[in-house]
């Protein structure tokens, strides 16, 4: 299953910036990757693992702001459609296949 962490944290004061930055840093150290700014995702092998990571997020909550956690299955994650604007991006060249005789 996958955990999505969405957050909107204030950055009005130096303390707010430090709290928001610390929260993002802890997410990265805990194996999350940034999907979009303020949206981080992490794969969990089991429901128990997801429970443990959700508990860690609760412990890391900054004093101000909003944090949401969404849990979805691998199958649901596989149905995500990502778009990067209307312009077509150049395709990455395919690696050459190694032939063994």
MOPAC internal coordinates of N, CA, C and O (Angstrom, degrees):
PM7 1SCF
backbone

  N    0.0000 0     0.00 0     0.00 0    0    0    0
  C    1.4437 1     0.00 0     0.00 0    1    0    0
  C    1.5059 1   109.40 1     0.00 0    2    1    0
  O    1.2310 1   120.86 1   -13.29 1    3    2    1
  N    1.3206 1   115.95 1   166.71 1    3    2    1
  C    1.4601 1   122.84 1  -176.75 1    5    3    2
  C    1.5190 1   110.31 1  -122.67 1    6    5    3
  O    1.2310 1   121.15 1   -36.83 1    7    6    5
  N    1.3164 1   115.41 1   143.17 1    7    6    5
  C    1.4629 1   122.05 1   173.49 1    9    7    6
  C    1.5188 1   108.60 1  -110.80 1   10    9    7
  O    1.2310 1   121.28 1   -50.65 1   11   10    9
  N    1.2968 1   115.16 1   129.35 1   11   10    9
  C    1.4644 1   121.74 1   172.51 1   13   11   10
  C    1.5195 1   107.16 1  -108.33 1   14   13   11
  O    1.2310 1   120.19 1   -46.67 1   15   14   13
  N    1.3080 1   117.25 1   133.33 1   15   14   13
  C    1.4622 1   121.94 1   176.11 1   17   15   14
  C    1.5295 1   106.74 1  -118.72 1   18   17   15
  O    1.2310 1   121.17 1   -62.80 1   19   18   17
  N    1.3205 1   115.37 1   117.20 1   19   18   17
  C    1.4542 1   123.03 1   177.69 1   21   19   18
  C    1.5251 1   107.36 1  -108.82 1   22   21   19
  O    1.2310 1   120.24 1   -43.32 1   23   22   21
  N    1.3166 1   117.15 1   136.68 1   23   22   21
  C    1.4630 1   117.12 1   178.45 1   25   23   22
  C    1.5128 1   111.72 1  -148.47 1   26   25   23
  O    1.2310 1   122.10 1   -29.02 1   27   26   25
  N    1.3126 1   113.59 1   150.98 1   27   26   25
  C    1.4643 1   123.29 1   175.25 1   29   27   26
  C    1.5178 1   105.34 1  -133.15 1   30   29   27
  O    1.2310 1   120.90 1   -79.66 1   31   30   29
  N    1.3203 1   115.89 1   100.34 1   31   30   29
  C    1.4562 1   121.63 1  -175.69 1   33   31   30
  C    1.5186 1   110.51 1  -111.52 1   34   33   31
  O    1.2310 1   120.25 1   -40.20 1   35   34   33
  N    1.3273 1   117.12 1   139.80 1   35   34   33
  C    1.4641 1   119.49 1  -179.39 1   37   35   34
  C    1.5321 1   111.26 1   -68.87 1   38   37   35
  O    1.2310 1   121.33 1   -30.31 1   39   38   37
  N    1.3402 1   115.05 1   149.69 1   39   38   37
  C    1.4683 1   121.18 1   177.11 1   41   39   38
  C    1.5234 1   110.27 1  -135.57 1   42   41   39
  O    1.2310 1   120.55 1  -141.79 1   43   42   41
  N    1.3222 1   116.55 1    38.21 1   43   42   41
  C    1.4647 1   120.98 1  -176.67 1   45   43   42
  C    1.5194 1   112.30 1   -78.61 1   46   45   43
  O    1.2310 1   119.97 1   145.49 1   47   46   45
  N    1.3036 1   117.66 1   -34.51 1   47   46   45
  C    1.4679 1   121.17 1  -177.25 1   49   47   46
  C    1.5287 1   109.22 1  -117.99 1   50   49   47
  O    1.2310 1   120.85 1   -12.24 1   51   50   49
  N    1.3232 1   115.99 1   167.76 1   51   50   49
  C    1.4667 1   119.74 1   177.41 1   53   51   50
  C    1.5249 1   110.94 1   -61.64 1   54   53   51
  O    1.2310 1   120.53 1   143.58 1   55   54   53
  N    1.3056 1   116.59 1   -36.42 1   55   54   53
  C    1.4662 1   121.75 1   178.33 1   57   55   54
  C    1.5283 1   110.21 1   -64.24 1   58   57   55
  O    1.2310 1   120.32 1   136.94 1   59   58   57
  N    1.3438 1   117.00 1   -43.06 1   59   58   57
  C    1.4736 1   120.69 1   177.75 1   61   59   58
  C    1.5233 1   110.92 1   -61.34 1   62   61   59
  O    1.2310 1   120.43 1   135.89 1   63   62   61
  N    1.3173 1   116.78 1   -44.11 1   63   62   61
  C    1.4684 1   121.22 1  -179.85 1   65   63   62
  C    1.5265 1   109.61 1   -61.86 1   66   65   63
  O    1.2310 1   120.51 1   136.92 1   67   66   65
  N    1.3238 1   116.63 1   -43.08 1   67   66   65
  C    1.4656 1   120.88 1   179.47 1   69   67   66
  C    1.5270 1   111.05 1   -63.27 1   70   69   67
  O    1.2310 1   120.05 1   137.29 1   71   70   69
  N    1.3294 1   117.52 1   -42.71 1   71   70   69
  C    1.4609 1   121.46 1   178.54 1   73   71   70
  C    1.5268 1   111.60 1   -63.45 1   74   73   71
  O    1.2310 1   120.42 1   135.09 1   75   74   73
  N    1.3415 1   116.80 1   -44.91 1   75   74   73
  C    1.4664 1   121.24 1  -179.60 1   77   75   74
  C    1.5256 1   110.59 1   -64.99 1   78   77   75
  O    1.2310 1   120.59 1   136.14 1   79   78   77
  N    1.3156 1   116.48 1   -43.86 1   79   78   77
  C    1.4586 1   121.04 1   179.17 1   81   79   78
  C    1.5325 1   111.15 1   -64.08 1   82   81   79
  O    1.2310 1   120.86 1   138.58 1   83   82   81
  N    1.3150 1   115.96 1   -41.42 1   83   82   81
  C    1.4665 1   120.10 1   177.76 1   85   83   82
  C    1.5139 1   112.27 1   -63.25 1   86   85   83
  O    1.2310 1   120.30 1   140.75 1   87   86   85
  N    1.3322 1   117.03 1   -39.25 1   87   86   85
  C    1.4594 1   121.25 1   178.61 1   89   87   86
  C    1.5267 1   110.13 1   -62.56 1   90   89   87
  O    1.2310 1   120.40 1   132.68 1   91   90   89
  N    1.3385 1   116.83 1   -47.32 1   91   90   89
  C    1.4733 1   120.75 1   178.53 1   93   91   90
  C    1.5319 1   111.02 1   -61.77 1   94   93   91
  O    1.2310 1   120.49 1   138.61 1   95   94   93
  N    1.3185 1   116.66 1   -41.39 1   95   94   93
  C    1.4650 1   120.77 1   179.31 1   97   95   94
  C    1.5209 1   111.34 1   -61.80 1   98   97   95
  O    1.2310 1   120.29 1   137.41 1   99   98   97
  N    1.3203 1   117.05 1   -42.59 1   99   98   97
  C    1.4663 1   120.45 1   178.62 1  101   99   98
  C    1.5307 1   110.93 1   -64.64 1  102  101   99
  O    1.2310 1   120.20 1   141.90 1  103  102  101
  N    1.3296 1   117.22 1   -38.10 1  103  102  101
  C    1.4619 1   119.31 1   177.23 1  105  103  102
  C    1.5257 1   110.65 1   -61.56 1  106  105  103
  O    1.2310 1   120.37 1   135.28 1  107  106  105
  N    1.3204 1   116.91 1   -44.72 1  107  106  105
  C    1.4583 1   120.50 1  -179.89 1  109  107  106
  C    1.5231 1   111.38 1   -63.80 1  110  109  107
  O    1.2310 1   120.21 1   139.28 1  111  110  109
  N    1.3313 1   117.20 1   -40.72 1  111  110  109
  C    1.4679 1   120.89 1   178.67 1  113  111  110
  C    1.5240 1   111.47 1   -66.37 1  114  113  111
  O    1.2310 1   120.33 1   154.04 1  115  114  113
  N    1.3267 1   116.97 1   -25.96 1  115  114  113
  C    1.4648 1   121.33 1  -179.05 1  117  115  114
  C    1.5295 1   112.00 1   -89.60 1  118  117  115
  O    1.2310 1   119.93 1  -170.29 1  119  118  117
  N    1.3334 1   117.74 1     9.71 1  119  118  117
  C    1.4573 1   120.81 1   174.13 1  121  119  118
  C    1.5084 1   116.26 1    95.37 1  122  121  119
  O    1.2310 1   119.56 1  -171.81 1  123  122  121
  N    1.3223 1   118.45 1     8.19 1  123  122  121
  C    1.4596 1   121.43 1   177.17 1  125  123  122
  C    1.5231 1   109.51 1   -81.04 1  126  125  123
  O    1.2310 1   120.98 1   -27.43 1  127  126  125
  N    1.3245 1   115.72 1   152.57 1  127  126  125
  C    1.4530 1   120.64 1   172.78 1  129  127  126
  C    1.5262 1   108.17 1  -122.38 1  130  129  127
  O    1.2310 1   121.23 1   -30.25 1  131  130  129
  N    1.3213 1   115.25 1   149.75 1  131  130  129
  C    1.4607 1   119.76 1  -178.08 1  133  131  130
  C    1.5302 1   109.10 1   -79.81 1  134  133  131
  O    1.2310 1   120.56 1   -59.37 1  135  134  133
  N    1.3200 1   116.54 1   120.63 1  135  134  133
  C    1.4555 1   121.88 1   175.54 1  137  135  134
  C    1.5247 1   108.69 1   -88.47 1  138  137  135
  O    1.2310 1   120.90 1   135.35 1  139  138  137
  N    1.3095 1   115.89 1   -44.65 1  139  138  137
  C    1.4619 1   124.93 1   173.33 1  141  139  138
  C    1.5173 1   105.74 1  -145.93 1  142  141  139
  O    1.2310 1   120.66 1   -13.50 1  143  142  141
  N    1.3175 1   116.34 1   166.50 1  143  142  141
  C    1.4447 1   118.11 1   177.16 1  145  143  142
  C    1.5285 1   108.20 1   -60.21 1  146  145  143
  O    1.2310 1   120.11 1   -52.03 1  147  146  145
  N    1.2905 1   117.40 1   127.97 1  147  146  145
  C    1.4649 1   125.40 1  -177.82 1  149  147  146
  C    1.5250 1   113.78 1    72.62 1  150  149  147
  O    1.2310 1   119.80 1  -165.97 1  151  150  149
  N    1.3325 1   117.98 1    14.03 1  151  150  149
  C    1.4656 1   122.71 1   173.44 1  153  151  150
  C    1.5229 1   107.32 1  -133.02 1  154  153  151
  O    1.2310 1   120.89 1   -65.22 1  155  154  153
  N    1.3239 1   115.91 1   114.78 1  155  154  153
  C    1.4576 1   121.70 1  -178.96 1  157  155  154
  C    1.5169 1   108.83 1  -121.38 1  158  157  155
  O    1.2310 1   120.79 1   -33.52 1  159  158  157
  N    1.3478 1   116.09 1   146.48 1  159  158  157
  C    1.4607 1   120.48 1  -177.89 1  161  159  158
  C    1.5260 1   109.92 1  -129.69 1  162  161  159
  O    1.2310 1   121.70 1   -25.42 1  163  162  161
  N    1.3353 1   114.35 1   154.58 1  163  162  161
  C    1.4591 1   120.52 1   178.40 1  165  163  162
  C    1.5228 1   109.04 1  -151.77 1  166  165  163
  O    1.2310 1   120.91 1   -43.14 1  167  166  165
  N    1.3267 1   115.87 1   136.86 1  167  166  165
  C    1.4595 1   120.52 1   175.06 1  169  167  166
  C    1.5256 1   109.10 1   -85.57 1  170  169  167
  O    1.2310 1   120.57 1   -41.34 1  171  170  169
  N    1.3062 1   116.51 1   138.66 1  171  170  169
  C    1.4652 1   122.76 1   176.02 1  173  171  170
  C    1.5223 1   107.62 1  -124.79 1  174  173  171
  O    1.2310 1   120.99 1   -45.00 1  175  174  173
  N    1.3219 1   115.72 1   135.00 1  175  174  173
  C    1.4655 1   120.77 1  -176.12 1  177  175  174
  C    1.5251 1   113.11 1   -72.78 1  178  177  175
  O    1.2310 1   120.34 1   157.23 1  179  178  177
  N    1.3372 1   116.96 1   -22.77 1  179  178  177
  C    1.4642 1   119.59 1  -176.94 1  181  179  178
  C    1.5252 1   110.14 1  -150.18 1  182  181  179
  O    1.2310 1   121.72 1   -10.37 1  183  182  181
  N    1.3114 1   114.31 1   169.63 1  183  182  181
  C    1.4590 1   120.21 1   176.90 1  185  183  182
  C    1.5266 1   110.80 1   -65.30 1  186  185  183
  O    1.2310 1   120.70 1   143.95 1  187  186  185
  N    1.3221 1   116.27 1   -36.05 1  187  186  185
  C    1.4633 1   120.52 1   178.88 1  189  187  186
  C    1.5246 1   111.22 1   -64.47 1  190  189  187
  O    1.2310 1   120.84 1   140.05 1  191  190  189
  N    1.3370 1   116.00 1   -39.95 1  191  190  189
  C    1.4638 1   120.77 1   177.04 1  193  191  190
  C    1.5290 1   110.27 1   -63.90 1  194  193  191
  O    1.2310 1   120.32 1   137.57 1  195  194  193
  N    1.3208 1   117.00 1   -42.43 1  195  194  193
  C    1.4628 1   121.25 1   177.97 1  197  195  194
  C    1.5308 1   110.53 1   -62.53 1  198  197  195
  O    1.2310 1   120.58 1   139.71 1  199  198  197
  N    1.3347 1   116.50 1   -40.29 1  199  198  197
  C    1.4664 1   120.17 1   176.97 1  201  199  198
  C    1.5283 1   110.87 1   -59.11 1  202  201  199
  O    1.2310 1   120.63 1   136.38 1  203  202  201
  N    1.3360 1   116.41 1   -43.62 1  203  202  201
  C    1.4648 1   120.65 1  -179.34 1  205  203  202
  C    1.5309 1   111.47 1   -63.77 1  206  205  203
  O    1.2310 1   120.61 1   139.07 1  207  206  205
  N    1.3215 1   116.45 1   -40.93 1  207  206  205
  C    1.4662 1   119.63 1  -179.96 1  209  207  206
  C    1.5269 1   111.46 1   -70.18 1  210  209  207
  O    1.2310 1   120.21 1   143.28 1  211  210  209
  N    1.3249 1   117.20 1   -36.72 1  211  210  209
  C    1.4622 1   119.68 1   175.65 1  213  211  210
  C    1.5290 1   110.50 1   -63.36 1  214  213  211
  O    1.2310 1   120.62 1   140.96 1  215  214  213
  N    1.3220 1   116.43 1   -39.04 1  215  214  213
  C    1.4608 1   120.72 1   178.27 1  217  215  214
  C    1.5252 1   110.51 1   -62.89 1  218  217  215
  O    1.2310 1   120.42 1   138.58 1  219  218  217
  N    1.3487 1   116.80 1   -41.42 1  219  218  217
  C    1.4627 1   120.40 1   177.95 1  221  219  218
  C    1.5231 1   111.62 1   -62.05 1  222  221  219
  O    1.2310 1   120.61 1   140.73 1  223  222  221
  N    1.3284 1   116.44 1   -39.27 1  223  222  221
  C    1.4673 1   119.74 1   179.21 1  225  223  222
  C    1.5206 1   109.97 1   -62.97 1  226  225  223
  O    1.2310 1   120.30 1   137.57 1  227  226  225
  N    1.3385 1   117.04 1   -42.43 1  227  226  225
  C    1.4632 1   120.55 1   178.04 1  229  227  226
  C    1.5190 1   111.38 1   -58.73 1  230  229  227
  O    1.2310 1   120.67 1   143.67 1  231  230  229
  N    1.3403 1   116.33 1   -36.33 1  231  230  229
  C    1.4641 1   120.39 1   179.75 1  233  231  230
  C    1.5276 1   112.41 1   -73.93 1  234  233  231
  O    1.2310 1   120.16 1   156.01 1  235  234  233
  N    1.3262 1   117.30 1   -23.99 1  235  234  233
  C    1.4651 1   121.94 1  -176.97 1  237  235  234
  C    1.5218 1   113.88 1   -93.41 1  238  237  235
  O    1.2310 1   120.10 1   177.00 1  239  238  237
  N    1.3335 1   117.42 1    -3.00 1  239  238  237
  C    1.4604 1   119.77 1  -173.62 1  241  239  238
  C    1.5326 1   112.03 1   -55.13 1  242  241  239
  O    1.2310 1   120.67 1   -50.00 1  243  242  241
  N    1.3433 1   116.32 1   130.00 1  243  242  241
  C    1.4579 1   118.88 1   174.50 1  245  243  242
  C    1.5306 1   110.10 1   -70.26 1  246  245  243
  O    1.2310 1   119.85 1   -17.29 1  247  246  245
  N    1.3364 1   117.89 1   162.71 1  247  246  245
  C    1.4641 1   120.14 1  -176.93 1  249  247  246
  C    1.5361 1   113.77 1   -64.42 1  250  249  247
  O    1.2310 1   120.08 1   151.08 1  251  250  249
  N    1.3369 1   117.46 1   -28.92 1  251  250  249
  C    1.4659 1   121.31 1  -178.83 1  253  251  250
  C    1.5208 1   110.12 1  -125.83 1  254  253  251
  O    1.2310 1   120.98 1   -22.43 1  255  254  253
  N    1.3284 1   115.73 1   157.57 1  255  254  253
  C    1.4549 1   120.93 1   176.01 1  257  255  254
  C    1.5166 1   111.76 1   107.31 1  258  257  255
  O    1.2310 1   121.94 1     0.03 1  259  258  257
  N    1.3389 1   113.89 1  -179.97 1  259  258  257
  C    1.4574 1   120.63 1  -177.27 1  261  259  258
  C    1.5196 1   109.23 1  -123.60 1  262  261  259
  O    1.2310 1   120.47 1   -47.12 1  263  262  261
  N    1.3270 1   116.71 1   132.88 1  263  262  261
  C    1.4632 1   123.12 1   177.67 1  265  263  262
  C    1.5247 1   107.31 1  -130.02 1  266  265  263
  O    1.2310 1   120.97 1   -50.50 1  267  266  265
  N    1.3307 1   115.75 1   129.50 1  267  266  265
  C    1.4665 1   121.42 1   177.30 1  269  267  266
  C    1.5192 1   109.01 1  -123.08 1  270  269  267
  O    1.2310 1   120.67 1   -35.86 1  271  270  269
  N    1.3317 1   116.32 1   144.14 1  271  270  269
  C    1.4632 1   122.00 1   178.38 1  273  271  270
  C    1.5268 1   107.60 1  -123.58 1  274  273  271
  O    1.2310 1   121.06 1   -47.91 1  275  274  273
  N    1.3283 1   115.59 1   132.09 1  275  274  273
  C    1.4663 1   121.85 1   178.57 1  277  275  274
  C    1.5217 1   107.75 1  -123.70 1  278  277  275
  O    1.2310 1   120.87 1   -47.71 1  279  278  277
  N    1.3226 1   115.94 1   132.29 1  279  278  277
  C    1.4686 1   122.12 1   179.22 1  281  279  278
  C    1.5211 1   107.56 1  -111.53 1  282  281  279
  O    1.2310 1   120.79 1   -53.12 1  283  282  281
  N    1.3588 1   116.10 1   126.88 1  283  282  281
  C    1.4664 1   120.30 1   177.48 1  285  283  282
  C    1.5265 1   109.08 1  -133.54 1  286  285  283
  O    1.2310 1   121.18 1   -18.44 1  287  286  285
  N    1.3161 1   115.36 1   161.56 1  287  286  285
  C    1.4602 1   121.15 1  -179.63 1  289  287  286
  C    1.5321 1   110.42 1   -82.31 1  290  289  287
  O    1.2310 1   121.17 1   -14.19 1  291  290  289
  N    1.3362 1   115.37 1   165.81 1  291  290  289
  C    1.4654 1   120.17 1   176.63 1  293  291  290
  C    1.5291 1   110.68 1   -59.83 1  294  293  291
  O    1.2310 1   120.59 1   140.81 1  295  294  293
  N    1.3257 1   116.49 1   -39.19 1  295  294  293
  C    1.4697 1   120.05 1  -178.95 1  297  295  294
  C    1.5353 1   110.51 1   -64.63 1  298  297  295
  O    1.2310 1   120.40 1   137.33 1  299  298  297
  N    1.3248 1   116.85 1   -42.67 1  299  298  297
  C    1.4612 1   119.86 1   177.65 1  301  299  298
  C    1.5252 1   110.49 1   -64.20 1  302  301  299
  O    1.2310 1   120.34 1   138.70 1  303  302  301
  N    1.3339 1   116.95 1   -41.30 1  303  302  301
  C    1.4577 1   120.84 1   178.83 1  305  303  302
  C    1.5270 1   110.72 1   -62.09 1  306  305  303
  O    1.2310 1   120.55 1   143.57 1  307  306  305
  N    1.3241 1   116.55 1   -36.43 1  307  306  305
  C    1.4628 1   121.36 1   178.84 1  309  307  306
  C    1.5114 1   113.36 1   -64.72 1  310  309  307
  O    1.2310 1   119.88 1   161.62 1  311  310  309
  N    1.3237 1   117.83 1   -18.38 1  311  310  309
  C    1.4604 1   121.52 1   179.61 1  313  311  310
  C    1.5290 1   113.37 1   -91.14 1  314  313  311
  O    1.2310 1   120.03 1  -175.56 1  315  314  313
  N    1.3274 1   117.54 1     4.44 1  315  314  313
  C    1.4703 1   119.98 1   179.13 1  317  315  314
  C    1.5223 1   109.45 1   -64.92 1  318  317  315
  O    1.2310 1   120.95 1   -43.41 1  319  318  317
  N    1.3125 1   115.79 1   136.59 1  319  318  317
  C    1.4587 1   121.55 1   173.37 1  321  319  318
  C    1.5234 1   107.03 1  -112.79 1  322  321  319
  O    1.2310 1   120.54 1   -58.52 1  323  322  321
  N    1.3290 1   116.58 1   121.48 1  323  322  321
  C    1.4559 1   122.20 1   179.59 1  325  323  322
  C    1.5201 1   109.50 1  -107.75 1  326  325  323
  O    1.2310 1   120.62 1   -43.48 1  327  326  325
  N    1.3109 1   116.43 1   136.52 1  327  326  325
  C    1.4580 1   122.62 1   178.34 1  329  327  326
  C    1.5115 1   108.65 1  -127.50 1  330  329  327
  O    1.2310 1   120.70 1   -39.64 1  331  330  329
  N    1.3312 1   116.26 1   140.36 1  331  330  329
  C    1.4625 1   121.98 1   178.43 1  333  331  330
  C    1.5264 1   108.84 1  -123.80 1  334  333  331
  O    1.2310 1   120.25 1  -117.16 1  335  334  333
  N    1.3205 1   117.13 1    62.84 1  335  334  333
  C    1.4630 1   121.07 1   179.47 1  337  335  334
  C    1.5130 1   111.58 1    77.79 1  338  337  335
  O    1.2310 1   121.12 1     0.23 1  339  338  337
  N    1.3258 1   115.46 1  -179.77 1  339  338  337
  C    1.4638 1   120.87 1  -177.31 1  341  339  338
  C    1.5160 1   113.24 1   -86.90 1  342  341  339
  O    1.2310 1   120.30 1   152.72 1  343  342  341
  N    1.3308 1   117.03 1   -27.28 1  343  342  341
  C    1.4576 1   120.20 1  -177.74 1  345  343  342
  C    1.5256 1   109.87 1   -67.83 1  346  345  343
  O    1.2310 1   120.98 1   -43.39 1  347  346  345
  N    1.3145 1   115.73 1   136.61 1  347  346  345
  C    1.4610 1   120.41 1   178.50 1  349  347  346
  C    1.5219 1   109.25 1   -73.57 1  350  349  347
  O    1.2310 1   120.88 1   -47.34 1  351  350  349
  N    1.3104 1   115.93 1   132.66 1  351  350  349
  C    1.4524 1   120.89 1   176.94 1  353  351  350
  C    1.5208 1   109.17 1   -87.74 1  354  353  351
  O    1.2310 1   120.23 1   -36.47 1  355  354  353
  N    1.3273 1   117.16 1   143.53 1  355  354  353
  C    1.4646 1   117.66 1   178.03 1  357  355  354
  C    1.5272 1   110.43 1   -64.45 1  358  357  355
  O    1.2310 1   121.19 1   -41.60 1  359  358  357
  N    1.3208 1   115.32 1   138.40 1  359  358  357
  C    1.4544 1   119.54 1  -178.66 1  361  359  358
  C    1.5180 1   109.83 1   -73.24 1  362  361  359
  O    1.2310 1   121.24 1   -36.58 1  363  362  361
  N    1.3277 1   115.23 1   143.42 1  363  362  361
  C    1.4546 1   120.10 1   176.32 1  365  363  362
  C    1.5245 1   108.34 1   -71.12 1  366  365  363
  O    1.2310 1   120.28 1   -40.82 1  367  366  365
  N    1.3292 1   117.07 1   139.18 1  367  366  365
  C    1.4716 1   118.12 1   179.11 1  369  367  366
  C    1.5289 1   110.64 1   -65.01 1  370  369  367
  O    1.2310 1   121.27 1   -39.60 1  371  370  369
  N    1.3075 1   115.17 1   140.40 1  371  370  369
  C    1.4574 1   121.21 1   179.22 1  373  371  370
  C    1.5244 1   108.94 1   -73.68 1  374  373  371
  O    1.2310 1   120.08 1   -40.34 1  375  374  373
  N    1.3236 1   117.45 1   139.66 1  375  374  373
  C    1.4635 1   119.05 1   178.03 1  377  375  374
  C    1.5266 1   110.97 1   -66.31 1  378  377  375
  O    1.2310 1   121.20 1   -31.66 1  379  378  377
  N    1.3237 1   115.31 1   148.34 1  379  378  377
  C    1.4553 1   119.48 1   177.98 1  381  379  378
  C    1.5269 1   108.99 1   -69.76 1  382  381  379
  O    1.2310 1   121.56 1   -39.95 1  383  382  381
  N    1.3196 1   114.62 1   140.05 1  383  382  381
  C    1.4536 1   119.26 1  -179.33 1  385  383  382
  C    1.5151 1   108.93 1   -84.59 1  386  385  383
  O    1.2310 1   121.09 1   -46.54 1  387  386  385
  N    1.2904 1   115.52 1   133.46 1  387  386  385
  C    1.4499 1   122.24 1   179.57 1  389  387  386
  C    1.5203 1   108.83 1   -83.14 1  390  389  387
  O    1.2310 1   120.85 1   -52.56 1  391  390  389
  N    1.3450 1   115.97 1   127.44 1  391  390  389
  C    1.4579 1   120.20 1   178.64 1  393  391  390
  C    1.5207 1   109.49 1  -106.26 1  394  393  391
  O    1.2310 1   121.09 1   -49.63 1  395  394  393
  N    1.3040 1   115.52 1   130.37 1  395  394  393
  C    1.4558 1   120.94 1   176.75 1  397  395  394
  C    1.5197 1   109.22 1  -112.08 1  398  397  395
  O    1.2310 1   120.57 1   -45.71 1  399  398  397
  N    1.3092 1   116.51 1   134.29 1  399  398  397
  C    1.4571 1   120.32 1  -178.08 1  401  399  398
  C    1.4797 1   111.37 1  -102.20 1  402  401  399
  O    1.2310 1   120.10 1   180.00 1  403  402  401

